[in-house]
Amino acid sequence: MRKIYRGLLLLFISLFAFTKVEAISFNLSIIGDTEVKVGESINLSADYWIGNEMFDPSLPNGGIGPVSHENVTTSSTWSSSKTNIATVNASGVVTGVAVGTTTIKVVYTNDGITTEAEMDINVIEGNSSQNRRLIIDDKYEVPGPILVAGQSRGTFVTLVGIPASKKSDIQATSSNTEVVEITNTNLFNDTDYSVDNVIFVEYNLKKVGTAVLTVSVEYEGETYEDSYTMNVREHSYSLTITDRNGEELPSEVNINDNILLKVTKYQGTLPPEDITNEVIWSSSDENIASVSGGRVTFKKAGNVSVSATAIYSNEQVTKTYKFTVLGDEQNNDSKQTNEDEPNNEPQKNINPLCTINDEGIYYDNKGTEVDADTYKKRCGCILIGETYYDIDGKVTTEEEFNKVCVPKTGNTISLVILTSLLLILTGIYTIYSVYNNKFYKV
């Protein structure tokens, strides 16, 4: 029996001696005070950690330790769960508005990986009557709301250091009622905002233009007010059409030319977004130019417009670009190929998806042009649909993918443990059989 235990002990020691567990962790933390006075501000910072949690007996301290650390305060997105209690700007500066508690949240995205962190902030009474003021919450939102003509919206107004009994005396006005029309100023009693120091101002956004919303109230011989400049747009987002590299398009092209188009969506302070594969393409004259998936083929001389239409939240936006096609129609007719005949000319990637084209240009899994290092990070050892990409981001077979990439995902550990357990069971069974044979022989 001692031999059995000794054998099992040696087996487990061997297993852990040759097993190395690797896991990369990404963490975001908020550093700063958790308390601020009404009317005062504190600075918070965001730290981004990339850790390498590794167990390897051959390394000092088992190989546990951080890989990198970076302050990402100004490159993160900050928000407050209750702006009527405290606001936070894009630099992590928190300002106390009213007594209470709010949650400050920070979000950071790096190389496609998004992490976030939260911290509760307590707002306490200030020490001076100079802190009295009115605050239009939307004015301090980051990013602020996008105002679109035809909508009905509203904003919270918070009283700081002013009694709740003065809420009914607050006046709200618009500098241009043809653009923004105030429809109601009332108390707001929703459970999430059932506090004595908040009212809700409602308004209609009538047409595109600019208007200044002003709220004011008199208290103890002083007038307190706040103003918010409202820019009303036709749409909440806009589109641009460029070539696939983001460069300006030519106004004149030749017959038989092919151009790959790219559509970018811009919405408020959000990062630009490539939506080339999401829009609806159309041509003003299919005989002059056809368009599919952003690829335009010019067939005949003339003027033509290519349009891209996007629909988000029941809001439709169309962007159009005009081309003048140069060339001799008669010569062009002789160059046209029969549509029924196969075209053996090599085709470029219309919608790149983790690909490298004939010119050596890299496109990641969103069809965005990237450098070689970024391409490997985003496209190496991944499975998109039913297509496998190896460590260099090249299409490979499932068998080769499992050989090269599966160990990187941590499946090696499961395989080693499973194999070890099978060896243990086999050893126990062998020893048990040997001892049974001896017993029967006796």
Contacts in CASP RR format, 6 or more apart in sequence:
PFRMAT RR
TARGET T0000
AUTHOR 0000-0000-0000
METHOD contacts of the structure
MODEL  1
MRKIYRGLLLLFISLFAFTKVEAISFNLSIIGDTEVKVGESINLSADYWI
GNEMFDPSLPNGGIGPVSHENVTTSSTWSSSKTNIATVNASGVVTGVAVG
TTTIKVVYTNDGITTEAEMDINVIEGNSSQNRRLIIDDKYEVPGPILVAG
QSRGTFVTLVGIPASKKSDIQATSSNTEVVEITNTNLFNDTDYSVDNVIF
VEYNLKKVGTAVLTVSVEYEGETYEDSYTMNVREHSYSLTITDRNGEELP
SEVNINDNILLKVTKYQGTLPPEDITNEVIWSSSDENIASVSGGRVTFKK
AGNVSVSATAIYSNEQVTKTYKFTVLGDEQNNDSKQTNEDEPNNEPQKNI
NPLCTINDEGIYYDNKGTEVDADTYKKRCGCILIGETYYDIDGKVTTEEE
FNKVCVPKTGNTISLVILTSLLLILTGIYTIYSVYNNKFYKV
3 431 0 8 1.000
4 428 0 8 1.000
4 431 0 8 1.000
8 424 0 8 1.000
11 420 0 8 1.000
11 423 0 8 1.000
11 424 0 8 1.000
15 416 0 8 1.000
15 417 0 8 1.000
15 420 0 8 1.000
16 57 0 8 1.000
17 57 0 8 1.000
18 416 0 8 1.000
19 55 0 8 1.000
19 413 0 8 1.000
19 416 0 8 1.000
20 54 0 8 1.000
20 55 0 8 1.000
20 56 0 8 1.000
21 53 0 8 1.000
21 54 0 8 1.000
21 55 0 8 1.000
21 56 0 8 1.000
21 413 0 8 1.000
22 52 0 8 1.000
22 53 0 8 1.000
22 54 0 8 1.000
22 410 0 8 1.000
23 52 0 8 1.000
23 53 0 8 1.000
23 54 0 8 1.000
24 50 0 8 1.000
24 51 0 8 1.000
24 52 0 8 1.000
24 53 0 8 1.000
24 67 0 8 1.000
25 49 0 8 1.000
25 50 0 8 1.000
25 51 0 8 1.000
25 52 0 8 1.000
25 53 0 8 1.000
26 48 0 8 1.000
26 49 0 8 1.000
26 50 0 8 1.000
26 51 0 8 1.000
26 110 0 8 1.000
26 113 0 8 1.000
26 115 0 8 1.000
27 48 0 8 1.000
27 49 0 8 1.000
27 51 0 8 1.000
27 115 0 8 1.000
28 46 0 8 1.000
28 47 0 8 1.000
28 48 0 8 1.000
28 49 0 8 1.000
28 72 0 8 1.000
28 76 0 8 1.000
28 106 0 8 1.000
28 107 0 8 1.000
28 108 0 8 1.000
28 115 0 8 1.000
28 116 0 8 1.000
28 117 0 8 1.000
29 46 0 8 1.000
29 47 0 8 1.000
29 49 0 8 1.000
29 117 0 8 1.000
30 44 0 8 1.000
30 45 0 8 1.000
30 46 0 8 1.000
30 104 0 8 1.000
30 106 0 8 1.000
30 117 0 8 1.000
30 118 0 8 1.000
30 119 0 8 1.000
31 44 0 8 1.000
31 45 0 8 1.000
31 46 0 8 1.000
31 47 0 8 1.000
32 42 0 8 1.000
32 43 0 8 1.000
32 44 0 8 1.000
32 45 0 8 1.000
32 119 0 8 1.000
33 42 0 8 1.000
34 119 0 8 1.000
34 120 0 8 1.000
34 121 0 8 1.000
34 122 0 8 1.000
35 42 0 8 1.000
35 121 0 8 1.000
35 122 0 8 1.000
35 123 0 8 1.000
35 124 0 8 1.000
36 42 0 8 1.000
36 86 0 8 1.000
36 94 0 8 1.000
36 95 0 8 1.000
36 96 0 8 1.000
36 121 0 8 1.000
36 122 0 8 1.000
36 123 0 8 1.000
36 124 0 8 1.000
37 96 0 8 1.000
37 123 0 8 1.000
37 124 0 8 1.000
37 125 0 8 1.000
37 126 0 8 1.000
37 127 0 8 1.000
37 131 0 8 1.000
38 96 0 8 1.000
38 97 0 8 1.000
38 98 0 8 1.000
38 99 0 8 1.000
38 123 0 8 1.000
38 124 0 8 1.000
38 125 0 8 1.000
38 126 0 8 1.000
38 131 0 8 1.000
38 160 0 8 1.000
38 161 0 8 1.000
39 95 0 8 1.000
39 96 0 8 1.000
39 97 0 8 1.000
39 126 0 8 1.000
39 131 0 8 1.000
39 133 0 8 1.000
39 160 0 8 1.000
40 95 0 8 1.000
40 96 0 8 1.000
40 126 0 8 1.000
40 131 0 8 1.000
41 93 0 8 1.000
41 94 0 8 1.000
41 95 0 8 1.000
41 96 0 8 1.000
42 93 0 8 1.000
42 94 0 8 1.000
43 91 0 8 1.000
43 92 0 8 1.000
43 93 0 8 1.000
43 94 0 8 1.000
44 73 0 8 1.000
44 78 0 8 1.000
44 88 0 8 1.000
44 92 0 8 1.000
44 93 0 8 1.000
44 94 0 8 1.000
44 104 0 8 1.000
44 106 0 8 1.000
44 119 0 8 1.000
45 71 0 8 1.000
45 73 0 8 1.000
45 92 0 8 1.000
46 71 0 8 1.000
46 72 0 8 1.000
46 73 0 8 1.000
46 76 0 8 1.000
46 92 0 8 1.000
46 106 0 8 1.000
46 108 0 8 1.000
46 117 0 8 1.000
47 69 0 8 1.000
47 70 0 8 1.000
47 71 0 8 1.000
47 72 0 8 1.000
48 69 0 8 1.000
48 70 0 8 1.000
48 71 0 8 1.000
48 72 0 8 1.000
48 108 0 8 1.000
48 110 0 8 1.000
48 115 0 8 1.000
49 66 0 8 1.000
49 68 0 8 1.000
49 69 0 8 1.000
50 66 0 8 1.000
50 67 0 8 1.000
50 68 0 8 1.000
50 69 0 8 1.000
51 65 0 8 1.000
51 66 0 8 1.000
51 67 0 8 1.000
51 68 0 8 1.000
52 63 0 8 1.000
52 64 0 8 1.000
52 65 0 8 1.000
52 66 0 8 1.000
52 67 0 8 1.000
53 64 0 8 1.000
53 65 0 8 1.000
54 62 0 8 1.000
54 63 0 8 1.000
54 64 0 8 1.000
54 65 0 8 1.000
55 62 0 8 1.000
55 63 0 8 1.000
55 64 0 8 1.000
56 62 0 8 1.000
56 63 0 8 1.000
72 108 0 8 1.000
72 110 0 8 1.000
73 91 0 8 1.000
73 92 0 8 1.000
74 90 0 8 1.000
74 91 0 8 1.000
75 108 0 8 1.000
76 106 0 8 1.000
76 107 0 8 1.000
76 108 0 8 1.000
77 90 0 8 1.000
77 106 0 8 1.000
77 107 0 8 1.000
77 108 0 8 1.000
77 142 0 8 1.000
78 88 0 8 1.000
78 89 0 8 1.000
78 90 0 8 1.000
78 91 0 8 1.000
78 92 0 8 1.000
78 104 0 8 1.000
78 105 0 8 1.000
78 106 0 8 1.000
78 142 0 8 1.000
79 88 0 8 1.000
79 104 0 8 1.000
79 105 0 8 1.000
79 106 0 8 1.000
79 107 0 8 1.000
79 142 0 8 1.000
80 86 0 8 1.000
80 87 0 8 1.000
80 88 0 8 1.000
80 94 0 8 1.000
80 102 0 8 1.000
80 103 0 8 1.000
80 104 0 8 1.000
80 105 0 8 1.000
80 121 0 8 1.000
81 102 0 8 1.000
81 103 0 8 1.000
81 104 0 8 1.000
81 105 0 8 1.000
82 101 0 8 1.000
82 102 0 8 1.000
82 103 0 8 1.000
82 192 0 8 1.000
82 193 0 8 1.000
83 97 0 8 1.000
83 102 0 8 1.000
83 137 0 8 1.000
83 140 0 8 1.000
83 141 0 8 1.000
83 156 0 8 1.000
83 158 0 8 1.000
84 97 0 8 1.000
84 98 0 8 1.000
84 135 0 8 1.000
84 137 0 8 1.000
84 156 0 8 1.000
84 158 0 8 1.000
84 193 0 8 1.000
84 195 0 8 1.000
84 197 0 8 1.000
84 198 0 8 1.000
85 96 0 8 1.000
85 97 0 8 1.000
85 98 0 8 1.000
85 99 0 8 1.000
85 100 0 8 1.000
85 101 0 8 1.000
85 102 0 8 1.000
85 121 0 8 1.000
85 123 0 8 1.000
86 94 0 8 1.000
86 95 0 8 1.000
86 96 0 8 1.000
86 97 0 8 1.000
86 102 0 8 1.000
86 104 0 8 1.000
86 121 0 8 1.000
86 123 0 8 1.000
87 94 0 8 1.000
87 95 0 8 1.000
87 96 0 8 1.000
87 97 0 8 1.000
87 135 0 8 1.000
87 137 0 8 1.000
87 140 0 8 1.000
87 141 0 8 1.000
88 94 0 8 1.000
88 95 0 8 1.000
88 104 0 8 1.000
88 142 0 8 1.000
89 95 0 8 1.000
89 140 0 8 1.000
89 142 0 8 1.000
90 142 0 8 1.000
92 104 0 8 1.000
92 106 0 8 1.000
94 104 0 8 1.000
94 121 0 8 1.000
95 140 0 8 1.000
96 123 0 8 1.000
97 123 0 8 1.000
97 135 0 8 1.000
97 158 0 8 1.000
97 160 0 8 1.000
98 123 0 8 1.000
98 158 0 8 1.000
98 159 0 8 1.000
98 160 0 8 1.000
98 161 0 8 1.000
98 195 0 8 1.000
98 197 0 8 1.000
99 123 0 8 1.000
99 124 0 8 1.000
99 125 0 8 1.000
100 122 0 8 1.000
100 123 0 8 1.000
101 120 0 8 1.000
101 121 0 8 1.000
101 122 0 8 1.000
101 123 0 8 1.000
102 120 0 8 1.000
102 121 0 8 1.000
102 123 0 8 1.000
103 118 0 8 1.000
103 119 0 8 1.000
103 120 0 8 1.000
103 121 0 8 1.000
104 118 0 8 1.000
104 119 0 8 1.000
104 120 0 8 1.000
104 121 0 8 1.000
105 116 0 8 1.000
105 117 0 8 1.000
105 118 0 8 1.000
106 116 0 8 1.000
106 117 0 8 1.000
106 118 0 8 1.000
107 114 0 8 1.000
107 115 0 8 1.000
107 116 0 8 1.000
108 114 0 8 1.000
108 115 0 8 1.000
108 116 0 8 1.000
109 115 0 8 1.000
111 374 0 8 1.000
111 377 0 8 1.000
111 378 0 8 1.000
112 378 0 8 1.000
129 161 0 8 1.000
131 160 0 8 1.000
131 161 0 8 1.000
132 160 0 8 1.000
132 161 0 8 1.000
132 162 0 8 1.000
132 219 0 8 1.000
132 222 0 8 1.000
132 224 0 8 1.000
133 160 0 8 1.000
133 161 0 8 1.000
133 162 0 8 1.000
133 224 0 8 1.000
133 226 0 8 1.000
134 157 0 8 1.000
134 158 0 8 1.000
134 159 0 8 1.000
134 160 0 8 1.000
134 162 0 8 1.000
134 170 0 8 1.000
134 215 0 8 1.000
134 216 0 8 1.000
134 217 0 8 1.000
134 224 0 8 1.000
134 225 0 8 1.000
134 226 0 8 1.000
135 157 0 8 1.000
135 158 0 8 1.000
135 160 0 8 1.000
135 226 0 8 1.000
136 155 0 8 1.000
136 156 0 8 1.000
136 157 0 8 1.000
136 201 0 8 1.000
136 213 0 8 1.000
136 215 0 8 1.000
136 226 0 8 1.000
136 227 0 8 1.000
136 228 0 8 1.000
137 155 0 8 1.000
137 156 0 8 1.000
137 157 0 8 1.000
137 158 0 8 1.000
138 144 0 8 1.000
138 145 0 8 1.000
138 154 0 8 1.000
138 155 0 8 1.000
138 156 0 8 1.000
138 228 0 8 1.000
139 226 0 8 1.000
139 228 0 8 1.000
142 269 0 8 1.000
143 268 0 8 1.000
143 269 0 8 1.000
143 270 0 8 1.000
144 268 0 8 1.000
144 269 0 8 1.000
145 153 0 8 1.000
146 233 0 8 1.000
146 236 0 8 1.000
146 237 0 8 1.000
146 267 0 8 1.000
146 268 0 8 1.000
147 153 0 8 1.000
147 205 0 8 1.000
147 230 0 8 1.000
147 231 0 8 1.000
147 232 0 8 1.000
147 233 0 8 1.000
148 205 0 8 1.000
148 232 0 8 1.000
148 233 0 8 1.000
148 234 0 8 1.000
148 235 0 8 1.000
148 236 0 8 1.000
148 315 0 8 1.000
149 205 0 8 1.000
149 206 0 8 1.000
149 207 0 8 1.000
149 208 0 8 1.000
149 209 0 8 1.000
149 232 0 8 1.000
149 233 0 8 1.000
149 234 0 8 1.000
150 204 0 8 1.000
150 205 0 8 1.000
150 206 0 8 1.000
150 207 0 8 1.000
151 204 0 8 1.000
151 205 0 8 1.000
152 183 0 8 1.000
152 202 0 8 1.000
152 203 0 8 1.000
152 204 0 8 1.000
152 205 0 8 1.000
153 202 0 8 1.000
153 203 0 8 1.000
153 205 0 8 1.000
154 200 0 8 1.000
154 201 0 8 1.000
154 202 0 8 1.000
154 203 0 8 1.000
155 200 0 8 1.000
155 201 0 8 1.000
155 213 0 8 1.000
155 228 0 8 1.000
156 188 0 8 1.000
156 193 0 8 1.000
156 198 0 8 1.000
156 199 0 8 1.000
156 200 0 8 1.000
156 201 0 8 1.000
157 170 0 8 1.000
157 172 0 8 1.000
157 198 0 8 1.000
157 199 0 8 1.000
157 200 0 8 1.000
157 201 0 8 1.000
157 215 0 8 1.000
157 226 0 8 1.000
158 197 0 8 1.000
158 198 0 8 1.000
159 166 0 8 1.000
159 167 0 8 1.000
159 170 0 8 1.000
159 197 0 8 1.000
159 198 0 8 1.000
159 199 0 8 1.000
159 217 0 8 1.000
160 197 0 8 1.000
161 197 0 8 1.000
162 197 0 8 1.000
162 217 0 8 1.000
162 219 0 8 1.000
162 224 0 8 1.000
163 219 0 8 1.000
164 196 0 8 1.000
164 197 0 8 1.000
166 217 0 8 1.000
166 219 0 8 1.000
167 187 0 8 1.000
167 196 0 8 1.000
167 197 0 8 1.000
167 199 0 8 1.000
169 217 0 8 1.000
169 218 0 8 1.000
170 185 0 8 1.000
170 199 0 8 1.000
170 215 0 8 1.000
170 216 0 8 1.000
170 217 0 8 1.000
171 185 0 8 1.000
171 215 0 8 1.000
171 216 0 8 1.000
171 217 0 8 1.000
172 182 0 8 1.000
172 185 0 8 1.000
172 201 0 8 1.000
172 213 0 8 1.000
172 214 0 8 1.000
172 215 0 8 1.000
173 182 0 8 1.000
173 213 0 8 1.000
173 214 0 8 1.000
174 180 0 8 1.000
174 181 0 8 1.000
174 182 0 8 1.000
174 203 0 8 1.000
174 211 0 8 1.000
174 212 0 8 1.000
174 213 0 8 1.000
174 214 0 8 1.000
175 211 0 8 1.000
175 212 0 8 1.000
175 213 0 8 1.000
175 214 0 8 1.000
176 209 0 8 1.000
176 210 0 8 1.000
176 211 0 8 1.000
176 212 0 8 1.000
177 211 0 8 1.000
178 206 0 8 1.000
178 207 0 8 1.000
179 205 0 8 1.000
179 206 0 8 1.000
179 207 0 8 1.000
179 208 0 8 1.000
179 209 0 8 1.000
179 210 0 8 1.000
179 211 0 8 1.000
179 230 0 8 1.000
179 232 0 8 1.000
180 203 0 8 1.000
180 204 0 8 1.000
180 205 0 8 1.000
180 206 0 8 1.000
180 211 0 8 1.000
180 213 0 8 1.000
180 230 0 8 1.000
180 232 0 8 1.000
181 203 0 8 1.000
181 204 0 8 1.000
181 206 0 8 1.000
182 201 0 8 1.000
182 202 0 8 1.000
182 203 0 8 1.000
182 213 0 8 1.000
183 202 0 8 1.000
183 203 0 8 1.000
183 204 0 8 1.000
184 200 0 8 1.000
184 201 0 8 1.000
184 202 0 8 1.000
185 199 0 8 1.000
185 200 0 8 1.000
185 201 0 8 1.000
185 202 0 8 1.000
186 199 0 8 1.000
186 200 0 8 1.000
186 202 0 8 1.000
187 199 0 8 1.000
187 200 0 8 1.000
188 198 0 8 1.000
188 199 0 8 1.000
188 200 0 8 1.000
201 213 0 8 1.000
201 215 0 8 1.000
203 213 0 8 1.000
205 230 0 8 1.000
205 232 0 8 1.000
206 232 0 8 1.000
207 232 0 8 1.000
208 232 0 8 1.000
208 233 0 8 1.000
208 234 0 8 1.000
209 231 0 8 1.000
209 232 0 8 1.000
210 229 0 8 1.000
210 230 0 8 1.000
210 231 0 8 1.000
210 232 0 8 1.000
211 229 0 8 1.000
211 230 0 8 1.000
211 232 0 8 1.000
212 227 0 8 1.000
212 228 0 8 1.000
212 229 0 8 1.000
212 230 0 8 1.000
213 227 0 8 1.000
213 228 0 8 1.000
213 230 0 8 1.000
214 225 0 8 1.000
214 226 0 8 1.000
214 227 0 8 1.000
214 228 0 8 1.000
215 225 0 8 1.000
215 226 0 8 1.000
215 227 0 8 1.000
216 223 0 8 1.000
216 224 0 8 1.000
216 225 0 8 1.000
217 223 0 8 1.000
217 224 0 8 1.000
217 225 0 8 1.000
218 224 0 8 1.000
235 315 0 8 1.000
235 317 0 8 1.000
236 267 0 8 1.000
236 268 0 8 1.000
236 312 0 8 1.000
236 313 0 8 1.000
236 315 0 8 1.000
237 265 0 8 1.000
237 266 0 8 1.000
237 267 0 8 1.000
237 268 0 8 1.000
237 310 0 8 1.000
237 312 0 8 1.000
237 315 0 8 1.000
237 317 0 8 1.000
238 265 0 8 1.000
238 266 0 8 1.000
238 267 0 8 1.000
238 317 0 8 1.000
238 319 0 8 1.000
239 263 0 8 1.000
239 264 0 8 1.000
239 265 0 8 1.000
239 266 0 8 1.000
239 275 0 8 1.000
239 279 0 8 1.000
239 308 0 8 1.000
239 310 0 8 1.000
239 317 0 8 1.000
239 318 0 8 1.000
239 319 0 8 1.000
240 263 0 8 1.000
240 264 0 8 1.000
240 266 0 8 1.000
240 319 0 8 1.000
241 249 0 8 1.000
241 261 0 8 1.000
241 262 0 8 1.000
241 263 0 8 1.000
241 306 0 8 1.000
241 308 0 8 1.000
241 319 0 8 1.000
241 320 0 8 1.000
241 321 0 8 1.000
242 248 0 8 1.000
242 249 0 8 1.000
242 261 0 8 1.000
242 262 0 8 1.000
242 264 0 8 1.000
243 249 0 8 1.000
243 259 0 8 1.000
243 260 0 8 1.000
243 261 0 8 1.000
243 262 0 8 1.000
244 260 0 8 1.000
244 261 0 8 1.000
244 262 0 8 1.000
244 369 0 8 1.000
245 262 0 8 1.000
245 369 0 8 1.000
246 262 0 8 1.000
246 264 0 8 1.000
249 259 0 8 1.000
249 261 0 8 1.000
249 321 0 8 1.000
249 323 0 8 1.000
250 323 0 8 1.000
251 322 0 8 1.000
251 323 0 8 1.000
251 324 0 8 1.000
252 323 0 8 1.000
252 324 0 8 1.000
252 325 0 8 1.000
252 326 0 8 1.000
253 259 0 8 1.000
253 298 0 8 1.000
253 323 0 8 1.000
253 324 0 8 1.000
253 325 0 8 1.000
253 326 0 8 1.000
254 298 0 8 1.000
254 325 0 8 1.000
254 326 0 8 1.000
254 327 0 8 1.000
255 298 0 8 1.000
255 299 0 8 1.000
255 300 0 8 1.000
255 301 0 8 1.000
255 325 0 8 1.000
255 326 0 8 1.000
255 327 0 8 1.000
255 328 0 8 1.000
255 329 0 8 1.000
255 332 0 8 1.000
255 335 0 8 1.000
256 297 0 8 1.000
256 298 0 8 1.000
256 299 0 8 1.000
256 332 0 8 1.000
256 335 0 8 1.000
257 297 0 8 1.000
257 298 0 8 1.000
257 325 0 8 1.000
258 295 0 8 1.000
258 296 0 8 1.000
258 297 0 8 1.000
258 298 0 8 1.000
258 348 0 8 1.000
259 295 0 8 1.000
259 296 0 8 1.000
260 294 0 8 1.000
260 295 0 8 1.000
260 296 0 8 1.000
260 348 0 8 1.000
260 350 0 8 1.000
261 276 0 8 1.000
261 291 0 8 1.000
261 294 0 8 1.000
261 295 0 8 1.000
261 296 0 8 1.000
261 306 0 8 1.000
261 308 0 8 1.000
261 321 0 8 1.000
262 274 0 8 1.000
262 276 0 8 1.000
262 294 0 8 1.000
263 274 0 8 1.000
263 275 0 8 1.000
263 276 0 8 1.000
263 279 0 8 1.000
263 294 0 8 1.000
263 308 0 8 1.000
263 310 0 8 1.000
263 319 0 8 1.000
264 272 0 8 1.000
264 273 0 8 1.000
264 274 0 8 1.000
264 275 0 8 1.000
265 272 0 8 1.000
265 273 0 8 1.000
265 274 0 8 1.000
265 275 0 8 1.000
265 310 0 8 1.000
265 312 0 8 1.000
266 272 0 8 1.000
267 273 0 8 1.000
274 366 0 8 1.000
274 367 0 8 1.000
274 368 0 8 1.000
275 310 0 8 1.000
276 293 0 8 1.000
276 294 0 8 1.000
276 351 0 8 1.000
276 367 0 8 1.000
277 293 0 8 1.000
277 351 0 8 1.000
277 367 0 8 1.000
278 310 0 8 1.000
279 308 0 8 1.000
279 309 0 8 1.000
279 310 0 8 1.000
280 308 0 8 1.000
280 309 0 8 1.000
280 310 0 8 1.000
280 311 0 8 1.000
281 291 0 8 1.000
281 292 0 8 1.000
281 293 0 8 1.000
281 294 0 8 1.000
281 306 0 8 1.000
281 307 0 8 1.000
281 308 0 8 1.000
282 291 0 8 1.000
282 306 0 8 1.000
282 307 0 8 1.000
282 309 0 8 1.000
283 289 0 8 1.000
283 290 0 8 1.000
283 291 0 8 1.000
283 296 0 8 1.000
283 304 0 8 1.000
283 305 0 8 1.000
283 306 0 8 1.000
283 307 0 8 1.000
284 304 0 8 1.000
284 305 0 8 1.000
284 306 0 8 1.000
284 307 0 8 1.000
285 304 0 8 1.000
287 299 0 8 1.000
287 300 0 8 1.000
288 298 0 8 1.000
288 299 0 8 1.000
288 300 0 8 1.000
288 301 0 8 1.000
288 302 0 8 1.000
288 303 0 8 1.000
288 304 0 8 1.000
288 325 0 8 1.000
289 296 0 8 1.000
289 297 0 8 1.000
289 298 0 8 1.000
289 299 0 8 1.000
289 300 0 8 1.000
289 304 0 8 1.000
289 306 0 8 1.000
289 323 0 8 1.000
289 325 0 8 1.000
290 296 0 8 1.000
290 297 0 8 1.000
290 299 0 8 1.000
291 297 0 8 1.000
291 306 0 8 1.000
292 350 0 8 1.000
293 350 0 8 1.000
293 351 0 8 1.000
294 308 0 8 1.000
294 350 0 8 1.000
295 350 0 8 1.000
296 306 0 8 1.000
296 323 0 8 1.000
298 304 0 8 1.000
298 323 0 8 1.000
298 325 0 8 1.000
299 332 0 8 1.000
299 336 0 8 1.000
300 325 0 8 1.000
300 329 0 8 1.000
300 332 0 8 1.000
301 325 0 8 1.000
301 326 0 8 1.000
301 327 0 8 1.000
301 328 0 8 1.000
301 329 0 8 1.000
301 332 0 8 1.000
302 324 0 8 1.000
302 325 0 8 1.000
303 322 0 8 1.000
303 323 0 8 1.000
303 324 0 8 1.000
303 325 0 8 1.000
304 322 0 8 1.000
304 323 0 8 1.000
304 325 0 8 1.000
305 320 0 8 1.000
305 321 0 8 1.000
305 322 0 8 1.000
305 323 0 8 1.000
306 320 0 8 1.000
306 321 0 8 1.000
306 323 0 8 1.000
307 318 0 8 1.000
307 319 0 8 1.000
307 320 0 8 1.000
307 321 0 8 1.000
308 318 0 8 1.000
308 319 0 8 1.000
308 320 0 8 1.000
309 316 0 8 1.000
309 317 0 8 1.000
309 318 0 8 1.000
309 319 0 8 1.000
310 316 0 8 1.000
310 317 0 8 1.000
310 318 0 8 1.000
311 317 0 8 1.000
337 343 0 8 1.000
346 358 0 8 1.000
348 357 0 8 1.000
348 358 0 8 1.000
349 355 0 8 1.000
349 357 0 8 1.000
349 363 0 8 1.000
351 367 0 8 1.000
352 363 0 8 1.000
352 367 0 8 1.000
353 363 0 8 1.000
353 365 0 8 1.000
353 367 0 8 1.000
353 384 0 8 1.000
353 387 0 8 1.000
354 363 0 8 1.000
354 364 0 8 1.000
354 365 0 8 1.000
354 375 0 8 1.000
354 378 0 8 1.000
354 379 0 8 1.000
354 380 0 8 1.000
354 382 0 8 1.000
354 384 0 8 1.000
354 387 0 8 1.000
354 389 0 8 1.000
354 393 0 8 1.000
355 362 0 8 1.000
355 363 0 8 1.000
356 362 0 8 1.000
356 363 0 8 1.000
356 375 0 8 1.000
356 394 0 8 1.000
357 363 0 8 1.000
361 369 0 8 1.000
362 369 0 8 1.000
362 370 0 8 1.000
362 371 0 8 1.000
362 372 0 8 1.000
362 374 0 8 1.000
362 375 0 8 1.000
363 369 0 8 1.000
363 370 0 8 1.000
363 375 0 8 1.000
364 370 0 8 1.000
364 374 0 8 1.000
364 375 0 8 1.000
364 378 0 8 1.000
364 379 0 8 1.000
365 378 0 8 1.000
365 379 0 8 1.000
365 382 0 8 1.000
365 384 0 8 1.000
370 378 0 8 1.000
375 393 0 8 1.000
376 391 0 8 1.000
376 392 0 8 1.000
376 393 0 8 1.000
379 389 0 8 1.000
379 393 0 8 1.000
380 389 0 8 1.000
380 390 0 8 1.000
380 391 0 8 1.000
380 392 0 8 1.000
380 393 0 8 1.000
380 405 0 8 1.000
381 389 0 8 1.000
381 390 0 8 1.000
381 391 0 8 1.000
381 393 0 8 1.000
381 401 0 8 1.000
381 404 0 8 1.000
381 405 0 8 1.000
381 408 0 8 1.000
381 409 0 8 1.000
382 389 0 8 1.000
382 393 0 8 1.000
383 389 0 8 1.000
383 401 0 8 1.000
387 395 0 8 1.000
388 395 0 8 1.000
388 396 0 8 1.000
388 397 0 8 1.000
388 398 0 8 1.000
388 400 0 8 1.000
388 401 0 8 1.000
388 405 0 8 1.000
389 395 0 8 1.000
389 396 0 8 1.000
389 401 0 8 1.000
390 396 0 8 1.000
390 400 0 8 1.000
390 401 0 8 1.000
390 404 0 8 1.000
390 405 0 8 1.000
391 404 0 8 1.000
391 405 0 8 1.000
391 408 0 8 1.000
396 404 0 8 1.000
406 412 0 8 1.000
END
